[in-house]
Amino acid sequence: MSTGTTTTAPAIRLMSIDFDCPDPAELARFYGEALGLPVVYSSDDFVLLGREGAPGLGFIRDVDYRHPTWPDPSQGKQAHMELNVDDLEAAQARLLALGAVEPAVQPHTGQRRVLLDPAGHPFCIATQS
């Protein structure tokens, strides 16, 4: 039912997507080098990567962190990132050199690869066709 007054929705903007991990500095180093993002804030328990005016990636220390066991569902992946790449082989080699791990399960190897970051979070690299 309308009351005749106009209400304006509050502005809501994405500030960051944050990952729990055992070592925020190490995970920030991995993603910072992989994505070319600078550190914009750092403390012992939190590191934020990003660029002015854009959402960032944050890494929060969790002393009881348990990494995902994907594809085993015993410790679910919770969420994952999809990264677009021009060259699947070259991007995979670069990310492995930075500390990613290739899991045994690869559902769609032709256009997509699943990798695990240094804290065990699954993420995908894919070419858009």
CYANA upper distance limits for C-alpha pairs under 8 A (distance plus 0.5 A):
 14 LEU  CA     55 PRO  CA      6.36
 15 MET  CA     54 ALA  CA      8.10
 15 MET  CA     55 PRO  CA      5.28
 15 MET  CA     56 GLY  CA      6.82
 16 SER  CA     55 PRO  CA      5.46
 16 SER  CA     56 GLY  CA      4.86
 16 SER  CA     57 LEU  CA      5.73
 16 SER  CA     58 GLY  CA      6.73
 17 ILE  CA     55 PRO  CA      8.16
 17 ILE  CA     56 GLY  CA      6.96
 17 ILE  CA     57 LEU  CA      5.54
 17 ILE  CA     58 GLY  CA      6.44
 18 ASP  CA     57 LEU  CA      6.22
 18 ASP  CA     58 GLY  CA      4.68
 18 ASP  CA     59 PHE  CA      5.91
 18 ASP  CA     60 ILE  CA      7.33
 19 PHE  CA     57 LEU  CA      8.32
 19 PHE  CA     58 GLY  CA      6.65
 19 PHE  CA     59 PHE  CA      5.35
 19 PHE  CA     60 ILE  CA      6.54
 20 ASP  CA     59 PHE  CA      6.47
 20 ASP  CA     60 ILE  CA      5.37
 20 ASP  CA     61 ARG  CA      6.50
 20 ASP  CA     62 ASP  CA      6.26
 20 ASP  CA     65 TYR  CA      7.49
 21 CYS  CA     27 LEU  CA      8.03
 21 CYS  CA     59 PHE  CA      7.14
 21 CYS  CA     60 ILE  CA      6.53
 21 CYS  CA     61 ARG  CA      5.80
 21 CYS  CA     62 ASP  CA      6.03
 21 CYS  CA     63 VAL  CA      8.47
 21 CYS  CA     65 TYR  CA      6.43
 21 CYS  CA     67 HIS  CA      8.38
 21 CYS  CA    119 ALA  CA      6.45
 22 PRO  CA     60 ILE  CA      8.44
 22 PRO  CA     61 ARG  CA      5.78
 22 PRO  CA     62 ASP  CA      5.95
 22 PRO  CA     63 VAL  CA      6.45
 22 PRO  CA     64 ASP  CA      8.22
 22 PRO  CA     65 TYR  CA      6.41
 22 PRO  CA    119 ALA  CA      7.58
 23 ASP  CA     27 LEU  CA      6.93
 23 ASP  CA     60 ILE  CA      8.41
 23 ASP  CA     61 ARG  CA      6.43
 23 ASP  CA    119 ALA  CA      8.45
 24 PRO  CA     28 ALA  CA      6.43
 24 PRO  CA     44 ASP  CA      8.20
 24 PRO  CA     45 ASP  CA      7.00
 24 PRO  CA     46 PHE  CA      6.38
 24 PRO  CA     47 VAL  CA      6.38
 24 PRO  CA     59 PHE  CA      5.44
 24 PRO  CA     60 ILE  CA      6.22
 24 PRO  CA     61 ARG  CA      6.15
 25 ALA  CA     29 ARG  CA      6.57
 25 ALA  CA     44 ASP  CA      8.42
 25 ALA  CA     46 PHE  CA      8.31
 25 ALA  CA     47 VAL  CA      6.90
 25 ALA  CA     59 PHE  CA      8.29
 26 GLU  CA     30 PHE  CA      6.86
 26 GLU  CA    118 PRO  CA      8.27
 27 LEU  CA     31 TYR  CA      6.84
 27 LEU  CA     59 PHE  CA      7.43
 27 LEU  CA    117 ASP  CA      8.10
 27 LEU  CA    118 PRO  CA      6.90
 27 LEU  CA    119 ALA  CA      7.38
 28 ALA  CA     32 GLY  CA      6.10
 28 ALA  CA     39 VAL  CA      8.26
 28 ALA  CA     47 VAL  CA      6.99
 28 ALA  CA     48 LEU  CA      7.95
 28 ALA  CA     49 LEU  CA      7.49
 28 ALA  CA     58 GLY  CA      8.16
 28 ALA  CA     59 PHE  CA      7.05
 29 ARG  CA     33 GLU  CA      6.54
 30 PHE  CA     34 ALA  CA      6.58
 30 PHE  CA     98 LEU  CA      6.58
 30 PHE  CA     99 GLY  CA      7.39
 30 PHE  CA    117 ASP  CA      8.18
 30 PHE  CA    118 PRO  CA      7.99
 31 TYR  CA     35 LEU  CA      6.28
 31 TYR  CA     36 GLY  CA      8.26
 31 TYR  CA     37 LEU  CA      7.96
 32 GLY  CA     36 GLY  CA      5.80
 32 GLY  CA     37 LEU  CA      5.07
 32 GLY  CA     38 PRO  CA      6.55
 32 GLY  CA     39 VAL  CA      7.86
 32 GLY  CA     49 LEU  CA      7.20
 33 GLU  CA     37 LEU  CA      7.37
 33 GLU  CA     98 LEU  CA      8.14
 34 ALA  CA     94 ARG  CA      8.29
 34 ALA  CA     95 LEU  CA      7.04
 34 ALA  CA     98 LEU  CA      7.88
 37 LEU  CA     49 LEU  CA      6.27
 37 LEU  CA     50 GLY  CA      6.01
 37 LEU  CA     51 ARG  CA      7.52
 38 PRO  CA     49 LEU  CA      5.96
 38 PRO  CA     50 GLY  CA      6.42
 38 PRO  CA     51 ARG  CA      7.66
 39 VAL  CA     47 VAL  CA      7.53
 39 VAL  CA     48 LEU  CA      6.31
 39 VAL  CA     49 LEU  CA      4.93
 39 VAL  CA     50 GLY  CA      7.07
 40 VAL  CA     47 VAL  CA      8.30
 40 VAL  CA     48 LEU  CA      6.18
 40 VAL  CA     49 LEU  CA      6.00
 40 VAL  CA     50 GLY  CA      6.73
 40 VAL  CA     51 ARG  CA      8.14
 41 TYR  CA     46 PHE  CA      8.37
 41 TYR  CA     47 VAL  CA      6.16
 41 TYR  CA     48 LEU  CA      5.60
 41 TYR  CA     49 LEU  CA      7.67
 42 SER  CA     46 PHE  CA      6.38
 42 SER  CA     47 VAL  CA      4.84
 42 SER  CA     48 LEU  CA      6.90
 43 SER  CA     47 VAL  CA      6.72
 45 ASP  CA     60 ILE  CA      6.28
 45 ASP  CA     61 ARG  CA      5.36
 46 PHE  CA     58 GLY  CA      7.46
 46 PHE  CA     59 PHE  CA      6.01
 46 PHE  CA     60 ILE  CA      5.14
 46 PHE  CA     61 ARG  CA      6.79
 47 VAL  CA     58 GLY  CA      6.16
 47 VAL  CA     59 PHE  CA      5.78
 47 VAL  CA     60 ILE  CA      7.40
 48 LEU  CA     56 GLY  CA      7.01
 48 LEU  CA     57 LEU  CA      6.20
 48 LEU  CA     58 GLY  CA      4.81
 48 LEU  CA     59 PHE  CA      6.98
 49 LEU  CA     56 GLY  CA      5.88
 49 LEU  CA     57 LEU  CA      5.66
 49 LEU  CA     58 GLY  CA      6.76
 50 GLY  CA     54 ALA  CA      7.25
 50 GLY  CA     55 PRO  CA      7.08
 50 GLY  CA     56 GLY  CA      4.82
 50 GLY  CA     57 LEU  CA      6.97
 51 ARG  CA     55 PRO  CA      8.00
 51 ARG  CA     56 GLY  CA      7.55
 66 ARG  CA     75 GLN  CA      8.20
 67 HIS  CA     75 GLN  CA      7.81
 67 HIS  CA    119 ALA  CA      6.75
 67 HIS  CA    120 GLY  CA      5.55
 67 HIS  CA    121 HIS  CA      7.08
 68 PRO  CA     75 GLN  CA      5.53
 68 PRO  CA     76 GLY  CA      5.88
 68 PRO  CA     77 LYS  CA      5.33
 68 PRO  CA     78 GLN  CA      8.25
 68 PRO  CA    120 GLY  CA      6.46
 68 PRO  CA    121 HIS  CA      6.55
 68 PRO  CA    122 PRO  CA      8.10
 69 THR  CA     73 PRO  CA      7.05
 69 THR  CA     74 SER  CA      7.06
 69 THR  CA     75 GLN  CA      5.73
 69 THR  CA     76 GLY  CA      6.83
 69 THR  CA     77 LYS  CA      7.44
 69 THR  CA    120 GLY  CA      8.25
 70 TRP  CA     75 GLN  CA      7.82
 70 TRP  CA     76 GLY  CA      6.82
 70 TRP  CA     77 LYS  CA      6.48
 70 TRP  CA    122 PRO  CA      7.72
 71 PRO  CA    105 VAL  CA      7.77
 72 ASP  CA     76 GLY  CA      8.03
 77 LYS  CA    121 HIS  CA      7.12
 77 LYS  CA    122 PRO  CA      7.23
 80 HIS  CA    121 HIS  CA      7.36
 80 HIS  CA    122 PRO  CA      6.26
 80 HIS  CA    123 PHE  CA      5.55
 80 HIS  CA    124 CYS  CA      8.02
 81 MET  CA    122 PRO  CA      8.14
 81 MET  CA    123 PHE  CA      5.38
 81 MET  CA    124 CYS  CA      6.76
 82 GLU  CA    123 PHE  CA      6.50
 82 GLU  CA    124 CYS  CA      5.28
 82 GLU  CA    125 ILE  CA      6.41
 82 GLU  CA    126 ALA  CA      7.77
 83 LEU  CA    123 PHE  CA      8.16
 83 LEU  CA    124 CYS  CA      6.53
 83 LEU  CA    125 ILE  CA      5.24
 83 LEU  CA    126 ALA  CA      6.81
 84 ASN  CA    125 ILE  CA      6.32
 84 ASN  CA    126 ALA  CA      5.64
 84 ASN  CA    127 THR  CA      6.18
 84 ASN  CA    128 GLN  CA      7.36
 85 VAL  CA     91 ALA  CA      7.13
 85 VAL  CA    125 ILE  CA      6.89
 85 VAL  CA    126 ALA  CA      6.31
 85 VAL  CA    127 THR  CA      5.83
 85 VAL  CA    128 GLN  CA      8.35
 86 ASP  CA     91 ALA  CA      8.38
 86 ASP  CA    127 THR  CA      6.44
 87 ASP  CA     91 ALA  CA      6.47
 87 ASP  CA    127 THR  CA      7.65
 88 LEU  CA     92 GLN  CA      6.53
 88 LEU  CA    111 GLN  CA      8.05
 88 LEU  CA    112 ARG  CA      8.00
 88 LEU  CA    113 ARG  CA      8.30
 88 LEU  CA    125 ILE  CA      7.61
 88 LEU  CA    126 ALA  CA      7.11
 88 LEU  CA    127 THR  CA      7.13
 89 GLU  CA     93 ALA  CA      6.71
 90 ALA  CA     94 ARG  CA      6.70
 91 ALA  CA     95 LEU  CA      6.64
 91 ALA  CA    125 ILE  CA      8.28
 92 GLN  CA     96 LEU  CA      6.57
 92 GLN  CA    113 ARG  CA      8.31
 92 GLN  CA    125 ILE  CA      8.14
 93 ALA  CA     97 ALA  CA      6.65
 94 ARG  CA     98 LEU  CA      6.84
 95 LEU  CA     99 GLY  CA      6.98
 95 LEU  CA    100 ALA  CA      6.01
 96 LEU  CA    100 ALA  CA      4.97
 96 LEU  CA    101 VAL  CA      6.49
 96 LEU  CA    102 GLU  CA      8.00
 99 GLY  CA    117 ASP  CA      7.44
 99 GLY  CA    118 PRO  CA      6.38
100 ALA  CA    115 LEU  CA      6.80
100 ALA  CA    116 LEU  CA      5.93
100 ALA  CA    117 ASP  CA      5.15
100 ALA  CA    118 PRO  CA      6.16
101 VAL  CA    115 LEU  CA      6.20
101 VAL  CA    116 LEU  CA      5.54
101 VAL  CA    117 ASP  CA      7.04
101 VAL  CA    118 PRO  CA      7.81
102 GLU  CA    114 VAL  CA      7.45
102 GLU  CA    115 LEU  CA      5.36
102 GLU  CA    116 LEU  CA      6.79
103 PRO  CA    114 VAL  CA      7.64
103 PRO  CA    115 LEU  CA      6.79
103 PRO  CA    116 LEU  CA      7.45
105 VAL  CA    114 VAL  CA      8.41
106 GLN  CA    113 ARG  CA      6.84
106 GLN  CA    114 VAL  CA      6.66
107 PRO  CA    113 ARG  CA      8.30
107 PRO  CA    114 VAL  CA      8.46
108 HIS  CA    112 ARG  CA      6.01
108 HIS  CA    113 ARG  CA      7.23
109 THR  CA    113 ARG  CA      6.10
111 GLN  CA    126 ALA  CA      6.09
111 GLN  CA    127 THR  CA      6.23
111 GLN  CA    128 GLN  CA      8.28
112 ARG  CA    124 CYS  CA      7.09
112 ARG  CA    125 ILE  CA      6.11
112 ARG  CA    126 ALA  CA      4.73
112 ARG  CA    127 THR  CA      7.24
113 ARG  CA    124 CYS  CA      6.02
113 ARG  CA    125 ILE  CA      5.87
113 ARG  CA    126 ALA  CA      6.99
114 VAL  CA    122 PRO  CA      7.03
114 VAL  CA    123 PHE  CA      6.25
114 VAL  CA    124 CYS  CA      5.02
114 VAL  CA    125 ILE  CA      7.10
115 LEU  CA    122 PRO  CA      6.14
115 LEU  CA    123 PHE  CA      5.99
115 LEU  CA    124 CYS  CA      6.62
115 LEU  CA    125 ILE  CA      8.24
116 LEU  CA    120 GLY  CA      5.54
116 LEU  CA    121 HIS  CA      5.78
116 LEU  CA    122 PRO  CA      4.89
116 LEU  CA    123 PHE  CA      6.58
117 ASP  CA    121 HIS  CA      5.86
117 ASP  CA    122 PRO  CA      6.97
117 ASP  CA    123 PHE  CA      7.73
